[in-house]
């Protein structure tokens, strides 16, 4: 083997240096504290999703009450921004 070869650290669940058969599936070896952290992260994700939904609903309600001329101005601004972004992406990928 070359000197630049790096072995898997022994504390990883897929490491071959674990006791037993050398394989730990999925969440084996994780304690309940890290599972609580995962539950906390899931709760944060759900909270962000709910807040995003509420903000988008509020934005839509405000948009519906705008006069037609302001709606048209917003639509043209959004179209121009989207067209610019599409042009950037095409240039980056040489499409």
C-alpha atoms as one frame of an Amber mdcrd trajectory, in Angstrom:
protein
   0.000   0.000   0.000   1.093   3.551  -0.556   1.779   5.919   2.306  -1.098
   8.163   1.219  -3.646   5.385   1.865  -5.847   6.233   4.800  -7.699   3.574
   6.726 -11.156   4.055   8.150 -11.026   5.381  11.720 -11.924   2.638  14.217
 -14.759   4.679  15.762 -16.838   4.623  12.547 -19.779   2.149  12.400 -18.502
   0.674   9.130 -14.950   0.231  10.328 -13.456  -3.251   9.971 -11.753  -2.973
  13.357 -14.959  -3.291  15.385 -15.308  -6.273  17.697 -17.423  -9.217  16.662
 -18.019  -9.835  12.973 -16.510  -6.481  11.931 -19.826  -5.040  10.778 -22.225
  -2.814  12.603 -25.429  -2.056  10.801 -27.048   1.363  10.537 -27.363   2.893
  13.977 -25.611   0.188  15.977 -23.279   1.623  18.562 -25.184   4.905  18.838
 -26.361   5.868  22.273 -29.766   7.251  23.183 -28.327  10.757  23.541 -27.480
  10.960  19.845 -30.957   9.650  19.005 -32.412  12.467  21.122 -30.274  14.891
  19.119 -31.739  13.440  15.923 -35.259  13.924  17.281 -34.395  17.518  18.165
 -33.073  18.106  14.652 -36.239  16.625  13.161 -38.315  18.950  15.314 -36.315
  21.935  14.091 -36.812  20.863  10.486 -40.569  20.555  10.988 -40.665  23.978
  12.669 -38.783  25.578   9.772 -41.173  23.926   7.315 -44.219  25.221   9.164
 -42.778  28.739   9.386 -41.934  28.661   5.681 -45.475  27.633   4.859 -46.937
  30.402   7.004 -44.664  33.023   5.443 -45.482  31.921   1.919 -49.216  31.953
   2.709 -48.914  35.469   4.138 -46.979  36.585   1.064 -49.638  35.161  -1.208
 -52.405  36.915   0.730 -50.549  40.220   0.404 -49.907  39.607  -3.303 -53.616
  38.937  -3.945 -54.557  42.315  -2.493 -52.110  44.299  -4.669 -53.440  46.417
  -7.526 -53.074  44.852 -10.983 -50.314  47.230 -12.093 -48.128  46.301  -9.116
 -48.764  42.610  -9.779 -47.615  43.088 -13.377 -44.462  44.909 -12.231 -43.664
  42.095  -9.813 -44.244  39.491 -12.521 -41.898  41.253 -14.961 -39.224  41.602
 -12.265 -39.480  37.920 -11.380 -39.343  36.923 -15.061 -36.207  38.993 -15.631
 -34.477  37.534 -12.554 -35.385  33.981 -13.622 -34.183  34.626 -17.190 -30.880
  35.998 -15.877 -30.409  32.956 -13.664 -31.205  30.585 -16.530 -28.687  32.425
 -18.710 -26.045  32.095 -15.958 -26.697  28.371 -15.604 -26.525  27.848 -19.367
 -23.222  29.725 -19.530 -21.819  27.688 -16.656 -22.774  24.400 -18.309 -22.107
  25.614 -21.874 -25.572  24.625 -23.037
